[in-house]
Amino acid sequence: MKKWVSAALGFGVTAFFLWLALRKVSIAELQQAASEMDVRYLIPLVMVAFSDLFVRAVRWRLLLDGAPRSPEAPPPSVWMLFQLEAIGLGLNNVLLFRLGEFIRGYLASVELSIPGVYAMATIFVERALDMIALLTLFVTAASFYPETVDPRVRTGALVAVIGLSVGLVVVTLLDRELEAGRAAWVGKLPERFRDLVQKAALGSRALRSPLVMLATAALSLSLWLVDSAIYFLAAKGMGLSEYIGYGRSVVILSTAAAASAVPAAPGAFGTYEQFVKALLVTWHVPEAAALAYAGIVHLLFYLVSTLLGLVFLYKLGHTFGSLSKAAQENLR
């Protein structure tokens, strides 16, 4: 019952933000603004989306270095991880409660012959690395646009970067202590917090190597710099370069990420469009152009990631039915 209520609230949030985004823009104005998009930019935009998945796959490959596996099992290939990353993102776009991440962890355990808990732990660490990298870029870019971003928001983001970074280092060191049986105090923590700490520690095992830690940090920054290029290229394609340079593209990306974190229907439609549109309007972009820009970028990345995810899901021999059956068996 609680899940159905949450789902209904999510769709309600989506409907509300779609209304906010559309209320001052007519369909004719939106069509006219969208028609300004130079279709020649669609190919590089799709290539950037593929680059995003490649960087994610390489980073996950490094995080999985510490995964326990049988001696004869080969290490996971970047191509396999590319497919699993696409499946996770694609299913997040169509399933409630961001279940794509859990399905990615399950499929990793099946396809890579590694413990499912370890796969999920590395996904947890991925999200922490993403937050650190994105907030770092946001703080840097926002410092050049003080009129757009409240100084208190920048300060809060900087504090979050420091806190998350320290936390990641601590759990990496804690994993060694847990493995050696020298952290009995963890067992005394409240159950939910204990599980969170243990998963974070397990997923950060590969980060014990300073080189791996530096490499994953660099890849995380590269990932979001690559994604910022989507917003930069889309602005050029729509003739909005006078408003949106690369620095502002980073601010847009951060805003879009915040919109995607709002509990809403799968795909973050509505929240994404309203958050990005509202930001662009503060830069004096006309409302119709701002909404068309947000919608085109969102729809393009949504279609690419969703279609790729579904294609790879079926290519690997899985279906929604088989995933549902596996979930029911695991709950018994």
N, C-alpha and C positions, 0 to 999 in steps of 0.2 A: 504493500500500500504506500509506504513511504517513497519508494522509487517512482511510483506513478505520479504522486504529488510533485516530486522533484522534476519529473519530465514535463508535467503540465506547466509548472512555474517557468521552466526553461523556454518552452514555446511561447509563453506569455511575455517573457523578457524580449525574445526575438521580435514578436509582433510590435511591442511598444517601441523598440529602437528603430525598426523599419519605418514606423509611422513618423518618428522624429526625423529620420533621414529624408523622407519623401515629402514632408508636409509643406515645404516652401518651394518645391521644384515640380514643375509640370512634366508630364510624360514627353511632350513635344520638346521642351528645353533639354531634358535628359537625352533624348535621341539625338538632338542636334549636337550636344556636347560630346557624346560618345562617337559620333561620326567623324570627329576631328582626329581620332586615333589613326596614326599611320600604321597600316597592317604589316609593313616591312619590319617593324620592331617586334612583332610577335615571335619570330624565330629566335632572336637573341634572348627574349624573355623566357621562352621555353628551355633554352640551353642553360640559362642561369638556374632554373628550377631543377634541372638534372644535376647541375654542379652542386647544388645544395645537398641532394641525396648522396652524392659521391663523398663529399666532405664528412657527412654524418657517418657513412659506412666506414671510412678510414678511421675516424675517431673511435667508433664502437669496436673496431678490430683491436685497437690498442687496449681498450678497457677489458676486453675479453682475454687478454694474455694470461691473466691469473686464473682462468676458469679451469676447474678440475675436469680432466677428460682421460680416457684410456690412452695408453702409450701409442697404440696403432691408429688412433683417430687423428686425421689431419687437422691443422688449425683452420679456423673458418676463413673462407675467401672473402675478399672485399665485394665481389659480385653477389654472393649469397646475402651478405649483410645489406648491400644496396637494395636487394629485393625485399628483405624483411623490414628495412626502414620505410620503404614505399608502402608496404602493406600496413604498417602501424599508422602512418600519416593518413593513408587513404581510408582506413576503417574508422579513424577518429572523426572523419568528415561525415560519416553516415550512421554511426552508432552513438547512442547516448552515453553519458558518463565517461567519455574518452576511453572506451573499452579497447580501442585499437592498440594502446600501449600494452595492455595485459595480454592481448592476443599475440602481439609481437614477441613478448617474453615467452609465451607458451610455444609458439612456432620455433623460436630459437632453441628451446630445449629439445624439440623433436628433430629439427633439421641439423643441429650442430652437436647433438648428443652431449649436452651439458645440463647440469641441474637447473630446473626452472627458477628456483629461488635466486641462483647466481645471475641468471639472465635478467630477472626483474631488478636485482640490486644494481646492476650496471646501468639499467635504464633510469633508475632513481638518480644515480650519479650524473648521468647525461643531463638530466633536467637541472641539477644544481650547477653544472658547468655552463649550461645555456643561460641561466639567470645571471651568473657572475659576468659572463662575456657581454650579454646584452645590456645589462645595467652599466657596465664599464663604458661601453660605446655611447650609451645614452648620456651619461654624466659628461663625457668628453664633448659630444656634439652639442648638448644643451648649453654648455658654458659659452658657446658662440652665439646663442640666441636667447639672451636673458629676458627679452620681451615676450617670449613664447612660453618658457618654462619657469614656474615659480622657484625661486632659490631654495625654498624649503623642500620642494620635490627633489631637486638635485642633491641636497644634503641627505635626505632620506635614502635616496638611491645609493649614494656613496657609502652610507652607514651599512646598507644591506650588502653591498659588494664586500666590504671588509668583514662583516659578520659571516657571510657565506663562505668566503675564502678561508677564514680561520677555522670555521666549522668543518670544512672539507679536509683541511690538514689534520685536524684533531681526530676525525673518524678514520683517516688513513693510518695514523699512528695507533689508534685504538684497535684496528683490525689485527695488528701484530700482537697486541696484548691479549686479545680474545683468543687468538690461535694458540698462544702459549699458556692459556688458562690463568692469566694474571689479572683479569678484570672481573672478578666475582661480583663487584658492586653493580655491574650492569644488570644482573639478574634481579636486583632489588628495585629496579625502576618500575613505574607503572607499565602495564603490559603494552599499551599502544606505543608509548615512547620507547620502551625497550626494543620492540620490533623495528621501529624506525631507525634507531641507533645501530642495531645489528645489521640491518639491510644496507644502510649507508656504509658501514665499515666493510662489509663483504664486497660491495660493488666497487669500492675504492682500492681494492687489493693491488691492482696493477699500478696504481699511483705511488706505490712505495718507491718505485724507480724515479729519481728526479728527472731523468730524460723523458720518461713517459708522461710525467706530470706537466712538464714544459710543452711537450708535443700536443697533449690534449688541450691545454690552455690555448696554444697557438691555433689549433684547428677550430676551437670553439669561437675564437675571435674571427677567424677566417670565414667561418660559416655565416655569421651575422653580417660581416662585410659583404659577402657574396649576396646575401638576401637583400641588403640595402640597394644593390645594383638593380634589382627588380623595380623598385620605386623610382630610381633615378632614370632608368631607360624608359619606363612608362611615361614619366613626365616629359621626356624629350619627344616621345611618340605622339603625345597629345598637345605639344606646343606650350608646355607649362614650365619650360626651363628658366624663365625669368623669375618664377616663384620658388622652384624646387631645385637646389643643387644637391651634391652628394651628401653634404653635412646634414641638410634638412631631411634627406632620405632616411638617414639613421634615426632621426627623431620620429619620422612617420612609422618606421618599422617598430620602434619601441611602443608607440601608441597602438599600432595594430596588434602587437603581442599582448598588451594590456587588455584590449578589447576581446581578444580570443580567450582570455582567462575569466571573463565574466560568465557566470553560469547561464547558459542559453541553449538553444537547440543546436544539434550537430552542425558544424560548418561555420558557426559564429556569424551567420548572416544577420544583418541588422545592427548588432553591436559594432562590428567591424566598420561598416559603412558610416555609421553615425560618428564614431570616434575619429576616424580619418577625415571625414568631411568637416567636422567641427574644427579640427586642427588647421586644415588648409584654409578655411574661411578666415582664421585669425591672420593668415598671411595674405589676405585680400584676394584669394582665388575665388572667382564667381561660384555661387553655390551649385549650380548645375554642373559646371566643370569639375568641381571638387567631388561631387557624388559620382559622376561618371568615371572619374579617375579611380576612386575607391572601388567601385563596382567592377571595373575591368580588371584591375590587378587581382582583386579577391577571386573573381570567377575564374580567371586564367589559372591561378595557382591551385584553386580548388579542383578544377577539372583535370589538370595534369596529375596532381598527386592522387586523386581518387581513382582515375582510370588506370594509372600505373599500378596502384595498390591492388585493385580488383584483378587486373590481368596477371600479376605475379602470384596472387593468392591461388587462382585457379591453375596457373602454370605449375605450382608446387604440389598440386593434387589435393588442395583443400577447398571446402565450400563452407557456406554459412551453416549448412546442416551438419557437416562433420565437426565444425567447431562447437556447435551447440551440444552435440552428443558427447564430445570430449569434456565439455564443461560440466555436464550432468554426471558423468562418470567420476570426475574429480571431486564432486560434492558428496558422493556416497560414502 
